[in-house]
Amino acid sequence: MKLYRRTWAEVDLNKLGGNYLAYRSRLPENIDIMCVVKAFCYGHGDRACMGYLQDKLGVKWFAVSNLDEAERLRRLGVTGEILILGYTDPADADELIDNNIIQAIVSEEYAQKLSESAGSRKVRCHIAADTGMTRIGVRGTAEEIAEAFGRIAALAGLDVCGAFTHYAVADTLTDDCINYTLTQAELLYRAADIARQNGVKLETVHSLNSAGGLYRCDGRSALARLGIILYGLTPDAGLALPDEIQPVMSLRSVVSRVETVPAGVSVSYGRTFTSTDTTKIATVSCGYADGYPRALSNKGEVLIRGRRHRIIGRVCMDQFMVDVTGSDVQAGDTVTLIGTDGSETITADDIAELTGTIGYEVVCGISERVPRAAYENGELTGVYKL
C-alpha cells in the first residue's frame, strides 16, 4: 500500500521493542508479559505491530477487549494465548472454543450462562475478581471470592485455568493509593490460595497492569499486563517513565496552502480568531475526523521545520490553520502533530494535558482513515489501514 502524504501515523517498531525490553528488564524472571493490544494496539495499528511483537520479541500472551478483536488476531497469525478482558455474548461460546481464546468471567451469573452455551464442550477462562475496581468480577471477602471460584470451576462447560484482578490506582504513588493497591493484591492472592486449598485448579493468577509491574511489582503475579507503557505513554500525567521508554507513534500531516493576510481577517468557523497584524497562515491537511482534537482550537501547537507554530481558529473536520508568521514554511512541508522535529517534541500526553484528557484517548482516537506506516531501523516496512 502506498503512503499518501496527507495525514499519516508513523509507528517505530524499534521503539516498541525497546519499551518491551526495558519493561521486561524490571520484572522478576518468573513473571511473563501479556501485551495488551486491544483497540488496534491502542490506535497504533495491530497489523503494524503484531508481527513484530510475536515474531521479533517472542510475546506469547496477548489481551484484547472483545471477541472481534481476538478473532482478528487469529486471522493476523497470532498463535499465542489470547485473553478477552471484557464481555462476550455467552451464545458465542463455540467461537471462543474454536479459536482457542480465553474468556474473562465477569460474574457468576455470566459463568453459568457461558457454561450452558458451551454444552458438552469447554470454554477456557480466567475468573475476574473485583477487589476494588467495581467494574467486573466476583466480589466479597477472600473466603467468599474463593467459594465463587470453586462454584464457577465446577461448571461443566468451563475450563478455569486462571484468575485475575485489575488495579484501580497503581499509577498513583501516594500512600493512600499504594495501600489500596496492596489491599487489592492481598485480596486476590488470599482468595486464590484458599481456592487452591479447596482443590480449584488456578494455573495463572495475575494482577499487574502497566503501572503495577513498573512501580508496585508483586512476584506472585504470573503475568504483567503491559498496556499503555508498551506504546511509550504514561498511565498517569504525574507518573514519570524510565528514560528508555519512548513514544512509539508520530502523527504527521502536510501544509496544503500558505497565505499572508492583513490585519482584520477572520479564520475558520465561528470567527474565533481575527488577525491583528499581517499574518502568514498555513493550512494543515488534518482535522477532527482524523482524530486530531477540536479542543486544540486556538491553543494547540504543531511543528514545522523544527519550530513550534500555534493553531489559530477552530480545528475543522479535515483541516486547520496555524500562524507561521516570520517563517519560511511552504506548501508541501511536513507537519508534526505528535512526535519530534529537530529539537522540538510534542507527545500525545502533551495534547492530553491541553485538552483535559489522557494520552490513551488521544492515540486511540486517531481514526481509521489515517494510515499507519511501520518503520524498522529507519526503513518503511509497510503501510496499513485499520
N, C-alpha and C positions, 0 to 999 in steps of 0.2 A: 504493500500500500504506500502510495506517495505521500510525503509530508507536505501538505499545502500550508503556505505561510499566511495564515490569518490569525488564529489563536490556537495554541497547542501547549500541551504539558510535556515536559521532559522528565523522564524517570531515570535516575542514575543508579544502575544496578550495583555498582561497586560500593556506593554509599549504603544501599540496602544491606549488602553483605557485611560491610564494616559495622553497621549498627547491630546486626545479629551477633557477630563475633565479639563485639565489645560487651554486649549483654551476657552472652554465654560465659565470658571470662570472669564474670562477677557471681556466677552461680556455683553451688557445690556440684560435683560430678554426678551425684545421684538424681539431680533434678533435670528433666528433659524440657525442651522448649516446645510449646504449642504456638504456632504462629496464627494470630487472629487475622483472617483475610476476608472478613465479611465486607459488605458494601464495596465490592470490587477493589479489595485491598485498600480500604479507606480512601477510595477515589483515585488511587494511583493506577488502577487497571490490573485485574487479575491475569489477563492474557500477557501483560508485560512482565509481571512479577513471578508467576507461579513456577515457571520452568526453572528460573534461577534459584528460587527457594528450595525446590525439591532436588534438582539435578546438580546444582553447584554447591549448595550449602548442606544438602543431605537432610532437610527437615522431614520428619516422619509424622508429625501431628499438626493438624490444622483445625481451626474453629471458624464456623460461619453462623449466620443468623437464622437461616431457613432452608427448607428442602430444595428450593430452586437453586440457591447458591451452592449447596452441596452437590447436586446433580451436575451443575455446570463445572465444578472442579473435576468430577469424574470424566466428563467429556473433554476436559483440557489435559487429561492424562495423569491426574493425581492418583497415586496408588496407596498413599499412607492413610492413617486414621483421620477421619473427619467427624468432628463433634458439632451437632447443631445446638447452639446455646439457647434457642428460643422455641417457640411453639410450632409443632407440625400437626396438621389435622390427623387424628387417630385413623381415619379412613385411608390414609396413605401409608399404613404400616408396611404393606408389601413393597412399596418403593424404597422405604428405608432398608428393608431386608435385602432386596435385590441389589442395591448399590452399596451394601456393607457400610452403612452410615450409623453412627452412634447418636442416639436421640436423648436430649435432656428431658428428665421427668420433672414437670413443673408443679405437679401436685399429686396427691394420692388419687383423687378422682380421675385425673388425666391418665395416670398409670393404669387404672382399671379399664378405661375405655381403649387405650392403646393395646393392652393385652388381649382384650376381646376381639379387636380388629385383626390381630396377628393370627388368630385361630390356632392351628397346630404348629405354626412357625414361631420364631422368637425374634424380637427386636432387641438389638444391643442398646444398652442405655447407661447413662450416668445420672444418678439422682441428684437434683439440686436441693441444697439445704439453705433455707432462709435464715441466716444468722444475724441479719441486721440491715440488709438492703431493702427488704419488704417489697420484693418485686416478683420473684418466682421461688418455688421450692417448698419443702415441708418445714414446718416451724414448731418450736417448742423448746423444752429443756433438752439436754443431751440425751437423757433417757427416752424422752418422747420421740425425738428425731430418730434415735436408733431403732425404736419399735416400728416407726414408719418405714425405715429402711428394710426391716425384716418383712413386713407385710407386703411391700412392693416387690421384694426379691422373690417372694413365694408365688407371685402371679405366673401362671403357666406360659403366657405369651411374651415374657420379658427375660432377657439375659442381662442381669445387673452386673456390670463389670467395673463400676466406679461411682464416685460421688464427688460433689464439688460445692463450693460456695463462692460468692463474689464480694470482694471488699468494697465498702462504701466510701471510705476516706483514707485509703492507703497513700494517696497522693498529697496528703496534708500532714505536716510533721509537727503539729502542736501536740502537747502532752495528752490532751483530751482525745484527739483523733488517733494517736498512737495506741492509747489504751483501748479505744473502740475496736481498732483492727486486731489487737491481741485477743480481745474478748471474742470476736468473730472466729478467729483461728482456733482458739481453745474449744469453742462450742462444736465446731466441725470435727476436730480430731478426737475429742472425747466421745462424740456420738459414733464416729467410725470405729473407735476401739471397742465400745460396748457392742456394736452390731457384729463386729468380727468375733467377739467372745461368744455371741449368740449364734454363730455359725453362718453369718452372712458373708458371702464372697465379695470383697471390695478390692479389686486389683489396683485401681488407680484412683487415689483421692488427692484432690488438688484445690488450692485456694489462691494461689498467687496470680495477680494481674500484672500489668507492666510495672506500675509503681511498687507493688508489693515485692516483686522479685528484685528490684533495684534497691529499695530502701527498707523494707520490712521482710527480708528473706526468711523463710521458715523451712528448715530442712525436711520437715515432714511432708511437704507438698511434692507429689510425684512430678508435677508439671508446673511450669511458669507460663501463663498465657500472655504472650508478648504481642501487644497491640500497637498503640499509638507510638511507643518508643521505637519500634521496628522501623517506622517511617520518619524518625528523626524529629518528632514533635513532643512537647512536654505534656504530661497528663494534667498539669495544673500550671497556671501562669506564674505562680510563685515558686515553682519547683525547678531548680537548676539541673540540667542534664550533664553528664560527663562530656568533656570536650570531644571525645572520639565519636560521639553520636551526632550525626548531621542530617539535616532535612534531605529527603530523597527526591522530592519533586520541585521543579521550577515551572512557572506558568509564564509563557511568552505570548506576545502579540506583535502587531506591526502598525506603524504610522501610515494611515491612508492619505492624509492631506495635511498640509501646513499652510496656514493663512494668517496674515498680520492684519489686525483690525484697529481702528481708532478708539478713543475713549467713548463710552456710552453705548457699546454694543452688548446685547444680552446673549447668553449662551445656554442652550439646551432647554428642555421642557421646564415650564414654570418660571422662567427668567429669574432663577435664584442667584445667578451671577451676572454682573454687568461690569465690563471693563472700565477702569478709572483712568487709564492711560493707554498709550499704544501697546498692544499686546499681541505676541506671537502665539498662535494656538495650533496644537497638533491634535488631530483626531485619531483615536486608537480603536482598532477593529475588534473590540471585545465589549461585552455587556453582561447584564444580569442573567440573560438566557444561557450564557456560558458558565454561569456560576460565580461571576465577579459581583460582589455585593453592592446593591444600590445604596446601602448605608454609607458607602465611601464617598458619596456625592459631596463635593466642596471640601473634603478633608483628607482623602487618601492621597498617596503618592505613588509614582512609578519611577522606574529607572530607564533612562535613555542615554546612550553614550556615556555611561558611568556616572551620570548626575541624576539627582532627585528632581522630579517635577510634580507640581501639585495638580490634582484634579480640580477642574472648575466646572460648575454647573452639575446637573444631575446625570448620574450614570444611566444610560439608555439600555434598551433590551440587547442591542448588538454593538453599541459604540459608546465612547465617552471622550471628553476633551480634557487636555492638560495645557497648562501655561508653560511654554518653552521659551519665553522671552529671554533674550541675551544668549541663546544657544545656537549651535549650527545644526540642529535637528532638521532632518529632511524626510519627505515621504519615502517609504520603504525601509526606514530604520526599525530595528528590533526594539521592542518594548518589554521590559521585565516587570511583571506584576508581582510574582513571587520568585525569589531567587537572588542571585548575585550578578552584578555587572560592575566590573572594575573593583573598587574597594568598598562599594556600597552593597548592602543586602537588605531585602525585605522578606520576612518569613510569614508563613500562614499564621503563626502566633501573633505577629505584629498586626496583621489585618484583623484578627480576632479581638485584640485589645481595642482597636479603633471602633469596631462595630458591636462591641458588647456581647461577644460570644466566645467560643473556644476554637482552637485550631482544628479539632476534629471536624466541626461543622464546615469550616472553610474548605478543607481538602475534599471532604465527602460531597460537598455541594458543587464541585466542578462538573459541569453537565456532560451528558453522553455525546454531545456533538463535538466536544473538544477531543481531538485525537491524542493518544498517549504515545510518545516517542521514547522507546527504550534505548539507553546508551550503556555500553560496557567498554571500559578503558578508553573512553572518549569517542568511540565509534558507534554510529547508529546501527542497532541490531534489529529493529523492527518498529513499525508504526501500527497502532491498534486502536480500534474503536471499542467502547464498552459493549 
